[in-house]
Every structure is written in structure tokens, then in C-alpha cells.
Amino acid sequence: MAGKRHSEHRAGVSRCFLCGARLWDAAGRDLSWGELVRPFAFACGSCGLLVDDPAAGAPSLAHLGRALKPGLIACEPDATYGFDAYTLRSAATLHGLWAEPMGEAQAEALRQPHSPLPGAAHLRALTDGPSAPISLAILCRAAEREAALGLAQTARLWCDDVVILLDGEGAGEDGPGLRLRHRPLAGHFAAQRNAAQDMARHEWVLQLDADETLEEGVAEALPYLLGAAGPDVVSIGLRRANRVDGVLSDLFPDTQYRLNRRFVRYENPVHERPARPWQRSLLFLGGGIRHHLGRAHVEARSHRYEAMNPGGGRLFEESELLRPYEA
């Protein structure tokens, strides 16, 4: 589920009405209400939503939207879609809510997704719960220094620990709530991110690049999300919207698991990702990352990555990034 890669996105395939992915698994899954077992024909490989017809999203989205409000919610056997506790938790965040599992069976299903047990929870406003602090790590090239400093200054409104890690050699600089450090990238993005993880002061670390920003309202929501997440969650995914010369790309949701506990390690020289069981992750749908790209950068990007890690550059992404978004 949360571990699937972007190569499984296919143009022309209906998007999941919950998370927007084109990752339908035709093996489907079953949900069980005691003796009543209902098979679903398709399962979303990103959020886990269950449907019989991926193209029939609009009425289902409206139905789920009416159900996602403070109070009790349970997956209904006669609905046009289905969900377990894991998917329900993600769905709640889309509306600024948090899903507290109803009973130990639901809590266990949340720890072991994707369960045949239909999801049931008590929904509350996310901001009604506790919060937790975040460290922000910004990775950049030397030429992006000023952009990174601008991003850091904006982040100082909601984050008291910001680290900028520049590719290359140089002396460190310290300021109130801001540290600037240098380290050669040496062709290995995961190693660079792991170094940034170690520099953070808080338990949770959000990593952004200099050409990325958070969508409106995300920074305010994330501390409450971390306060609610509990010890079983170690990694949180944010949907990334790529904009090439200002135009939204069809490569969406380009989900990035960039919010991780400090001990989590990244792997892979390029297209790096956190090394953790996906079952210990959480997909946040209440807002994401904006990625600002130029066409020339996109045209060179995958080939540069392929040279850094032959076979791992994901050359197909160039066409996906350059194709405007299709619903």
C-alpha cells in the first residue's frame, strides 16, 4: 500500500476519489461484518480504499464527505465503497479530523492493516488533541542558499528548530532557531537526508527541498497530527503537487514520506525513501507539499538521477511531470 511506487500510476485510469491516486489493485479485498462477507473488486494501492467501480467516484465522495464529521462513524455494508481502520484514519484527516479507534479490535486492525474488519471510529477535530514539536530540515545546493533561507524564515513562524543542509564544504552558521550546515552530497540523497535527521533536535523531522513549500494550513495541522499519532506511527506521507512552470503536473499525488521520527533512516541514492514497514506509516490527506519546477530542470532531472543510480532514475517520470493534470 503505502510502499507502492509511482510507476504504477497510469494515465487514463480513474483516480481514487479519496486520495487521488491511480493505483487500483484488481485483486481487491474483502470486508467482513460477522457472517456477512463483502468482496470489493478494487483496492487503492495508496490509501487502501475499497470500491467495485473506480469510475463511480463522485457520489461516493459526497456520501463519505457527509459521514466524516465529529462523532461516530462506521463502514456500512451496503455503501458503494469500503474502508478499514487504516484508511478511515487517513480519510478523517482530509476533513481536519482525527479517528480514534472504537475498541481494541479496531486498534489492533489499525496496527495490522489492511484488515477485513470494517473500520469504525470516533471522530474529533484534530486540533482538539495534544500537539508535538517538529524540526524542519531543508536540503539544497549552494546556488539555492537564498531560497532555502527564505523558506526557513517563513517556517520560523511555526517551527523553532530549522536546519539548512547545503551540498558542499563550508563553515557552519547559527542563528535563533536556525542552523546552517554544509555536507557534500556525493551522489547519495539518502545519506544527505540521514545526516539531516541526525542534526534535528526534535523527535519528528520534516524534510523539504529548497524548491518545495507546504500548502496553506498544513504547518498549523502537523503538530496536532504528531500529538495524536501515537508510538506505532513512525512515518507520515504528504501528497506532493508538482507544478512545472506553474502548471499542475499529472504526476499526482506524488506522495512523499518526508515526516519521520528522527531515528528513521532513508535508503537509495536517488528517489530516496524511509526504510520502515509501511504498516507503521500514516497518509495525511489534509494538505501537502508544493513542488516548484521548471521545464528545463524536469527534462534533465531523471537523466541526471539515472547517471547517479543506473536503473533507478525513473526516466518515465519526465513525461508524467510534463503532462498537465488530468482528473
C-alpha positions in Angstrom: 0.0 0.0 0.0 2.0 3.0 1.2 5.1 1.4 -0.2 4.0 1.3 -3.8 5.9 3.4 -6.3 4.8 6.0 -8.9 5.5 3.6 -11.9 2.1 2.1 -11.1 0.3 5.4 -12.0 -1.4 5.1 -15.4 -2.8 7.9 -17.5 -6.5 7.4 -18.4 -7.2 5.3 -15.3 -9.8 6.7 -12.9 -8.3 8.3 -9.8 -9.2 7.2 -6.3 -11.9 9.6 -5.1 -10.3 9.8 -1.6 -6.5 10.3 -2.2 -6.3 10.9 -6.0 -4.0 8.1 -6.9 -4.3 5.8 -9.9 -3.1 2.7 -8.2 -6.0 0.3 -8.4 -5.3 -3.3 -7.4 -7.7 -5.5 -9.3 -7.2 -8.3 -6.7 -9.5 -6.3 -4.4 -10.1 -7.3 -0.8 -13.0 -8.4 1.4 -14.6 -6.8 4.4 -16.4 -9.0 7.0 -19.4 -8.0 9.2 -19.6 -11.3 11.1 -21.3 -13.8 8.8 -21.7 -11.1 6.1 -18.6 -11.0 3.9 -18.5 -8.5 1.1 -15.8 -8.7 -1.6 -14.7 -5.5 -3.3 -13.3 -5.7 -6.8 -10.6 -3.0 -6.4 -8.4 -1.7 -3.6 -6.5 1.6 -3.9 -2.7 0.9 -3.6 -2.1 4.2 -1.9 -4.8 4.8 0.8 -6.5 1.4 0.8 -10.0 2.5 -0.2 -12.2 -0.4 -1.5 -14.6 0.0 -4.4 -16.3 -2.1 -7.1 -16.2 0.6 -9.8 -13.2 3.0 -9.7 -15.0 5.3 -12.2 -18.0 5.9 -9.9 -16.3 8.4 -7.6 -18.4 11.5 -7.4 -21.5 10.1 -5.5 -19.2 8.1 -3.2 -17.1 11.1 -2.4 -20.2 13.1 -1.5 -21.5 10.2 0.7 -18.2 9.9 2.5 -18.0 13.6 3.0 -21.3 13.7 4.8 -20.2 10.9 7.0 -16.9 12.5 8.0 -18.0 14.8 10.8 -17.3 14.7 14.6 -19.0 11.7 16.3 -19.2 8.0 15.5 -18.5 6.6 12.0 -18.6 3.0 10.8 -18.2 1.4 7.4 -21.6 0.4 6.1 -22.0 -3.0 4.3 -24.3 -1.5 1.6 -22.2 1.5 0.7 -20.5 1.9 -2.7 -17.1 1.9 -1.0 -15.4 0.3 2.0 -12.6 1.0 4.4 -10.7 -0.5 7.3 -9.3 1.4 10.3 -6.1 2.4 8.4 -8.0 4.0 5.5 -10.5 5.6 7.8 -7.7 7.4 9.7 -6.4 8.9 6.5 -9.9 9.8 5.3 -10.5 11.7 8.6 -7.5 13.9 8.1 -9.0 15.1 4.8 -11.6 17.0 6.8 -9.3 18.1 9.7 -10.4 15.3 11.9 -8.8 12.5 13.9 -10.2 9.0 14.1 -9.9 7.3 17.5 -10.5 3.5 17.0 -13.6 2.1 18.7 -12.3 -0.7 20.9 -9.3 -3.0 21.0 -10.3 -4.9 17.8 -10.2 -1.7 15.8 -6.9 -0.6 17.5 -5.3 -3.9 16.5 -6.7 -3.6 13.0 -5.0 -0.2 12.8 -1.7 -1.8 13.8 -2.1 -4.6 11.2 -3.6 -3.1 8.0 -5.3 -4.0 5.8 -7.8 -5.9 8.0 -11.1 -7.5 6.9 -12.6 -5.8 9.9 -14.7 -2.8 8.7 -13.4 0.5 10.1 -15.2 2.2 13.0 -14.0 5.2 15.0 -15.0 8.2 17.0 -14.1 11.4 15.0 -12.9 14.6 16.7 -11.4 17.8 15.5 -7.6 17.2 15.0 -6.8 20.5 16.8 -8.8 19.4 19.9 -5.9 17.0 20.9 -2.3 17.4 22.0 0.5 18.7 19.8 4.1 17.9 19.4 7.1 20.0 18.1 8.7 19.5 14.7 12.2 20.0 13.4 12.5 21.2 9.8 15.4 20.2 7.6 15.9 21.9 4.3 18.3 20.3 1.7 19.7 22.4 -1.1 22.6 23.1 -3.4 24.8 26.1 -2.8 23.0 28.1 -5.6 19.7 27.6 -3.7 21.0 29.1 -0.4 18.9 32.3 -0.6 15.8 30.3 -1.5 16.4 28.0 1.5 16.9 30.9 3.8 13.6 32.4 2.7 11.8 29.1 3.3 13.5 28.9 6.7 12.3 32.4 7.7 8.7 31.5 6.8 9.0 28.3 8.8 10.2 30.2 11.9 6.5 31.2 12.4 5.7 27.6 13.3 9.0 25.8 13.9 11.6 26.5 16.5 14.3 24.2 15.0 15.3 24.7 11.4 18.4 23.1 9.8 19.6 24.0 6.3 22.0 21.4 4.9 23.9 22.7 1.8 25.7 20.4 -0.6 29.4 21.2 -0.4 32.1 22.4 2.1 31.9 25.4 4.3 31.7 26.9 7.8 28.5 26.4 9.8 26.3 29.4 10.8 24.0 29.6 13.8 21.1 31.9 14.4 17.9 31.9 16.6 16.2 28.6 15.8 18.2 28.3 12.6 21.4 26.3 11.9 23.2 26.3 8.5 25.5 23.4 7.8 27.5 22.0 4.9 28.0 18.4 3.7 28.9 17.1 0.3 26.0 15.2 -1.3 28.5 12.9 -3.0 25.7 11.4 -5.3 23.6 9.9 -2.4 20.4 11.7 -1.4 19.5 9.2 1.3 22.9 9.7 3.1 22.3 13.5 3.0 18.8 13.1 4.4 20.1 10.8 7.2 22.7 13.4 8.1 19.9 16.0 8.4 17.9 13.6 10.5 20.8 13.4 13.0 21.1 17.2 13.2 17.5 17.7 14.2 16.6 18.4 17.8 13.0 17.2 18.0 11.7 13.6 17.7 9.8 14.4 14.5 11.6 15.8 11.4 10.0 17.2 8.3 12.4 17.3 5.3 11.8 19.7 2.4 14.0 20.8 -0.5 14.6 24.5 -1.4 12.0 24.3 -4.2 9.3 22.9 -2.0 6.7 24.7 0.2 3.8 23.5 2.4 0.3 24.1 1.3 -1.8 26.5 3.3 -2.8 25.2 6.7 -0.5 22.2 6.7 2.1 23.7 9.1 -0.7 24.5 11.6 -2.2 21.0 11.4 1.0 18.9 11.6 1.9 19.4 15.3 -1.6 18.2 16.2 -1.2 15.2 13.9 2.0 14.3 15.6 0.4 14.7 19.0 -2.3 12.2 18.0 -0.2 9.7 16.0 0.9 7.5 19.0 4.0 5.3 19.3 3.1 2.9 16.5 3.4 5.6 13.8 7.0 6.4 12.7 6.5 7.8 9.2 3.9 10.2 7.7 3.2 10.7 4.0 2.2 14.1 2.4 0.8 14.3 -1.1 3.1 16.5 -3.3 1.7 18.6 -6.1 4.3 19.2 -8.8 4.0 22.4 -10.7 6.1 22.8 -13.9 6.3 26.4 -14.9 3.3 27.0 -12.8 1.2 24.2 -14.3 0.0 21.3 -12.1 1.5 18.1 -13.3 -0.3 14.8 -13.9 2.1 13.1 -11.5 -0.2 13.5 -8.5 -0.3 12.5 -5.8 3.5 12.3 -5.7 3.3 11.1 -2.1 6.5 11.9 -0.1 7.1 10.2 3.2 9.2 13.1 4.5 7.8 13.5 8.0 9.6 10.8 10.1 10.8 10.1 13.6 14.4 11.2 13.9 15.7 7.6 14.2 14.1 6.6 10.8 16.8 6.1 8.1 16.3 6.9 4.4 17.6 4.5 1.7 18.5 4.7 -2.1 21.0 7.1 -3.7 18.2 8.8 -5.7 14.4 8.8 -5.2 15.2 8.1 -1.6 12.5 6.8 0.8 12.4 6.0 4.5 13.3 2.4 5.4 10.4 1.3 7.6 7.4 -1.1 7.4 4.6 0.8 5.6 2.2 -0.5 8.2 3.8 1.9 10.6 3.1 4.9 8.4 0.2 7.3 8.1 -1.1 9.0 5.0 -2.1 12.6 5.7 -4.7 14.0 3.3 -5.4 17.4 4.9 -2.8 19.2 2.7 0.6 18.6 1.2 3.7 19.8 -0.4 4.0 22.2 -3.4 7.0 21.4 -5.7 8.0 24.3 -7.9 9.8 23.1 -11.1 11.0 24.5 -14.4 10.7 22.6 -17.7 14.5 22.6 -18.3 15.1 21.1 -14.8 12.4 18.3 -15.4 14.0 17.4 -18.8 17.4 17.0 -17.2 16.3 15.6 -13.8 15.6 11.9 -14.5 18.7 11.5 -16.7 20.9 13.0 -14.0 19.4 10.6 -11.5 19.8 7.7 -13.8 23.5 8.5 -14.1 23.8 8.6 -10.3 22.0 5.3 -9.9 21.7 3.3 -13.2 18.3 1.7 -13.4 16.9 3.8 -10.6 16.4 7.2 -12.3 12.7 6.6 -13.1 13.1 8.0 -16.6 9.3 7.6 -17.2 8.6 10.5 -14.8 9.7 13.1 -17.3 6.6 12.6 -19.4 4.3 12.4 -16.3 5.7 15.6 -15.0 5.4 17.4 -18.3 1.8 16.2 -18.9 -0.8 18.6 -17.4 -3.0 17.2 -14.6 -6.0 15.1 -15.7 -8.8 14.4 -13.2 
